[in-house]
Amino acid sequence: MDERIIDRVMTKKIKICGIVFQTVDLAFIGCLFFFAFMIRWKLMPIESADYWGCLKDWMRQIREAGGFPSLGKQISNYTSPYMYLMCLVSYITDNDLYGLKIVSVVFDYLASFGVFLIVYRLTYSKERAILGMALILLSPTVILDSAYWCQCDIIYTTFILYGLYCFFKDDSCGCLFLIGVSFSFKLQAVFIVPFLVIMWLKEKTIYFRDFLWIPVMYIISALPAWRFGRDFKELMMIYFDQADTYPWGTLEYPNIYALLGEVAPDMHYAGEVSGAGTFMTIMLLGCIAYFFYKKRIRLTGELMIGLALFTVAVTVYFLPHMHDRYGFLIDLLAIIYGSLNVKKLPLAFGFMLISVLTFMPFLIAVHIVPIQYVAIALFGLIVYVGYDLYGQVRRAAL
């Protein structure tokens, strides 16, 4: 049988940045990008409570102060880099809602490309890398956070993803530089630090001196706001002020404090329990670090991604004062984990389901499932990741 024209066209090979694609691959990616954007575009008109309660007023104050000159005064409890983006939006469009959402959507696409690079670097499989890209763009967690909720968690996580890509390229400086940029956007960037510390202990890529990039980039990111007149000490204390804002053990995140009843607005022994929980989290992460430091193992890509997922999940589950969206990085790492080994994809879907259930009280004011039940399910997923990781360690023993 003669080869069809469509088959000749779709199987034609095209080399881009050293990666050989077929036309069908590029056509699929094009369709993915288009329909992923259309999903988000349909959600753009939705005004969430956070937009009404915070972002809309912040944008009003930025416009009244003339854009970038507004940086000279405290308008929000966000760090400077996101305020720079908000100021930029005030110059580009009069539609604040769409402008802020588009910023996050742009990072949705950048994050998807970062996942493509990581998965391809670890597997050299174009198909798995495209799978990872598709899962990011179609993830309900990512879509809801950016296009529905008008939140910006995808920004700091995007820099973490590119930092991990540098890590897998054996570029310690590039990795910690990007983690520092991530930290300048959101404090939650520190969730990836325990993994990097363990990699330093294992003498894998990371050099201790490069951790200095984290505070250095935070300071550098604040300098423009300082030049516009903002108090420098005030800029340096933003994360400390944020930590004091929410005293509860958890603000609707389904972790161990939900099981203990330390949920907003209830506080039984919030101060005591949170203090104990902080030390417990440090100890648990210390045990994980001790275990891996003592083990002589071959560090495979899947094992390292599994370890990153496990340490981030343990941190968020046991550390106090976690908010509803603090598990966002877990979902992205789980997607990479599932893309490396498709047998693990149900795990990624499980984490995304947990996030969606966690988002609902804020998006539609309904607890679909009681937070205690969600916390138990999340604990089960974390235990499974730990068990799977232990199995990988045994198989990778030298």
ABEGO torsion letter per residue (X at the ends): XBBBAAAAAAABBBBBGGBBBBAAAAAAAAAAAAAAAAAAAAAAABBBAAAAAAAAAAAAAAAAAGEAAAAABBABABBAAAAAAAAAAAAABABAAAAAAAAAAAAAAAAAAAAAAAAAAAAGBAAAAAAAAAAAAABAAAAAAAAAAGBAAAAAAAAAAAAAAAAAAGBAAAAAAAAAAAAAABAAAAAAAAAAAAAAAAGBGBBAAAAAAAAAAAAAAAAAAAAAGBBAAAAAAAAAAAAAABABABBGBBBAAAAAGBBOABBABAAAAAAAAAAAAAAAAAAAAAAAAABBBBBBAAAAAAAAAAAAAAAAAABBGBBAAAAAAAAAAAAAAAAABAAAAAAAAAAAAAAAAAAAAAAAGBBABBAAAAAAAAAAAAAAAAAAAAAAAAAABX
